[in-house]
Amino acid sequence: MTSPLLLVTEVPVSPDAFGPALTALRSQPPAGAVHYRGTEASTVLELAPLRNLAQLDELTPRWPALAAELAPLSVGDIRRQVLEFVEAPKPVAGELPETPYIQLRHVEVKPAVKQDYLEWRVGTIFAEVHKSERVEAFLAYHSLLSTEPGVTFVSGFSCTPEEYLPTFASERYAEIARQAHPRFVTDDGLYTRIYRRADG
């Protein structure tokens, strides 16, 4: 069952520091945490399922020592946020996708039209996701504790990124993007990032 909350931690690191940074994150990680490396930028990503916000009390004592260990490996500060699960157009058996790759897709939605957006995306974005055989998991979250407000989709896939990307590069999806902006989404916070699971 998909976790109700998701703790997302991302650290930009030197290209030669991914291994040590991953080792640091894997030292006393949150239960169920999964680690990834950025395919487009030198970052290490940790996704950790949470039952509730009270669970953060168990995790925060680890953070000062972790920050000190990561500091000499990093080229920027730690990014950390809590996302709240909304729905799963393509659900997963466990708490997180088990695919070799994930993509984070983020948009900032205007609060005044949020409910309209939630209804609109079912017949547009989600319809395209359902048609795609390459998209194996697709989970929708909304920021709960974050300086980066908005909607985050976690999309899981097993094919190469080159095979996956055409799913969101079709003429139909371009039309969906034109419908979304500026009606629902702002100019801020729009990004897509692909990560490869760090096994071993």
C-alpha positions as CSV (number, residue, x, y, z in Angstrom):
1,M,0.0,0.0,0.0
2,T,1.3,3.4,-0.9
3,S,2.7,5.3,2.0
4,P,0.5,8.3,3.2
5,L,3.6,10.5,3.5
6,L,6.9,10.7,1.6
7,L,10.1,12.2,2.9
8,V,12.2,13.4,0.0
9,T,15.8,14.2,0.6
10,E,18.1,15.2,-2.2
11,V,21.8,16.2,-2.1
12,P,23.8,17.8,-4.9
13,V,27.2,16.2,-4.8
14,S,30.5,16.3,-6.6
15,P,30.5,13.8,-9.5
16,D,33.2,11.7,-7.8
17,A,31.4,11.7,-4.5
18,F,28.3,9.8,-5.2
19,G,29.5,6.6,-3.6
20,P,30.5,8.2,-0.3
21,A,27.3,10.3,-0.2
22,L,25.2,7.2,-0.7
23,T,27.1,5.4,2.1
24,A,26.4,8.3,4.4
25,L,22.6,8.3,3.5
26,R,22.5,4.6,4.1
27,S,23.9,4.9,7.6
28,Q,20.8,4.5,9.8
29,P,18.3,5.3,7.0
30,P,14.5,5.6,7.6
31,A,12.7,2.3,7.4
32,G,11.8,1.5,3.8
33,A,14.0,4.2,2.3
34,V,15.1,3.8,-1.3
35,H,18.1,5.6,-2.9
36,Y,18.7,6.9,-6.4
37,R,21.3,8.8,-8.4
38,G,20.4,11.6,-10.8
39,T,20.8,10.8,-14.5
40,E,20.8,14.4,-15.5
41,A,22.7,16.0,-12.6
42,S,25.1,14.8,-9.9
43,T,22.7,14.2,-7.1
44,V,21.8,11.5,-4.6
45,L,18.1,11.1,-3.7
46,E,16.4,9.3,-0.8
47,L,12.7,8.5,-0.8
48,A,11.4,7.4,2.6
49,P,7.8,6.4,3.4
50,L,6.3,7.8,6.6
51,R,3.3,6.7,8.5
52,N,2.7,10.2,10.0
53,L,4.4,13.5,10.9
54,A,5.2,12.2,14.4
55,Q,7.6,9.8,12.8
56,L,9.9,12.8,12.0
57,D,10.7,12.9,15.7
58,E,12.5,9.6,15.3
59,L,14.5,10.8,12.3
60,T,15.6,14.3,13.1
61,P,18.3,13.3,15.6
62,R,20.2,11.7,12.7
63,W,20.2,14.9,10.6
64,P,23.0,17.0,12.2
65,A,25.6,14.2,12.0
66,L,24.4,13.3,8.5
67,A,24.8,17.0,7.4
68,A,28.3,17.1,8.7
69,E,29.2,13.9,6.9
70,L,27.7,15.1,3.6
71,A,29.2,18.6,3.8
72,P,32.6,17.9,2.2
73,L,30.9,15.8,-0.5
74,S,28.3,18.4,-1.4
75,V,28.2,21.2,-3.9
76,G,24.9,22.6,-2.5
77,D,22.8,22.2,0.6
78,I,20.5,19.3,1.5
79,R,17.0,19.6,0.0
80,R,14.3,18.0,2.2
81,Q,10.5,18.0,2.1
82,V,7.5,16.0,3.1
83,L,4.9,15.1,0.5
84,E,1.3,13.9,1.1
85,F,-0.2,11.1,-1.0
86,V,-3.3,12.0,-3.0
87,E,-4.0,9.2,-5.5
88,A,-2.4,6.5,-7.6
89,P,-3.3,6.4,-11.3
90,K,-0.9,3.4,-11.5
91,P,-0.5,2.0,-8.0
92,V,2.3,0.0,-6.6
93,A,2.2,-3.2,-4.6
94,G,4.4,-1.7,-1.8
95,E,5.0,1.7,-0.5
96,L,7.2,2.9,-3.3
97,P,7.9,2.0,-7.0
98,E,10.4,-0.9,-7.3
99,T,11.4,0.1,-10.9
100,P,15.0,0.7,-11.9
101,Y,14.1,4.3,-12.8
102,I,11.8,7.0,-11.5
103,Q,10.9,10.4,-12.7
104,L,9.8,13.2,-10.5
105,R,7.4,15.6,-12.3
106,H,6.6,18.8,-10.5
107,V,4.2,21.7,-11.1
108,E,2.9,24.5,-8.8
109,V,-0.9,24.7,-9.0
110,K,-2.9,27.9,-8.3
111,P,-4.9,27.3,-5.1
112,A,-8.0,29.0,-6.4
113,V,-8.4,26.3,-9.2
114,K,-6.9,23.3,-7.3
115,Q,-10.1,21.3,-7.3
116,D,-10.8,22.0,-10.9
117,Y,-7.2,20.9,-11.7
118,L,-7.7,17.6,-9.8
119,E,-10.7,16.8,-11.8
120,W,-9.1,17.9,-15.1
121,R,-6.0,15.8,-14.7
122,V,-8.0,12.6,-14.5
123,G,-9.1,12.8,-18.2
124,T,-5.9,14.3,-19.5
125,I,-2.6,13.5,-17.7
126,F,-3.8,10.3,-16.1
127,A,-5.5,9.1,-19.3
128,E,-2.2,9.4,-21.1
129,V,-0.4,7.6,-18.3
130,H,-2.9,4.7,-18.4
131,K,-2.3,4.3,-22.1
132,S,1.4,4.0,-21.7
133,E,2.9,0.6,-21.3
134,R,6.3,2.1,-20.3
135,V,4.9,3.9,-17.3
136,E,4.6,1.1,-14.7
137,A,3.9,3.2,-11.6
138,F,2.4,6.7,-11.3
139,L,1.8,8.2,-7.8
140,A,0.4,11.7,-7.2
141,Y,1.5,13.7,-4.1
142,H,1.1,17.3,-2.9
143,S,3.5,19.3,-0.8
144,L,2.8,19.2,2.9
145,L,6.1,20.6,4.4
146,S,8.1,22.3,1.7
147,T,9.6,25.5,0.3
148,E,8.7,24.0,-3.1
149,P,4.9,24.0,-3.1
150,G,2.9,22.0,-5.6
151,V,2.1,18.7,-7.1
152,T,4.8,16.0,-7.5
153,F,4.2,12.9,-9.6
154,V,6.5,9.9,-9.0
155,S,6.6,7.9,-12.2
156,G,8.3,4.5,-12.3
157,F,9.7,2.8,-15.4
158,S,12.0,0.0,-16.4
159,C,13.0,0.8,-19.9
160,T,15.7,3.3,-20.8
161,P,15.0,7.0,-20.3
162,E,15.2,7.4,-24.1
163,E,12.4,4.9,-24.5
164,Y,10.4,6.4,-21.7
165,L,10.5,10.1,-22.5
166,P,8.3,10.0,-25.7
167,T,5.3,9.2,-23.4
168,F,5.3,12.8,-22.5
169,A,6.5,14.2,-25.8
170,S,3.5,13.4,-27.9
171,E,1.3,15.9,-29.7
172,R,-1.5,15.0,-27.3
173,Y,0.6,15.7,-24.2
174,A,1.8,19.0,-25.7
175,E,-1.9,19.9,-26.0
176,I,-2.4,18.9,-22.3
177,A,0.5,21.2,-21.3
178,R,-1.1,24.1,-23.2
179,Q,-4.4,23.5,-21.4
180,A,-2.6,23.4,-18.0
181,H,-0.8,26.8,-18.4
182,P,-1.8,29.4,-17.4
183,R,-5.2,28.0,-16.4
184,F,-4.0,25.8,-13.6
185,V,-0.2,26.0,-13.1
186,T,2.2,28.9,-12.4
187,D,5.4,29.7,-14.1
188,D,7.3,28.6,-11.0
189,G,8.3,25.2,-9.9
190,L,8.0,23.3,-13.2
191,Y,10.5,20.5,-13.6
192,T,11.0,16.9,-14.5
193,R,14.0,14.8,-13.2
194,I,15.0,11.3,-13.9
195,Y,16.8,9.0,-11.3
196,R,18.3,5.6,-11.5
197,R,17.9,3.3,-8.5
198,A,21.1,2.8,-6.6
199,D,21.3,-0.9,-5.8
200,G,24.0,-2.8,-4.0
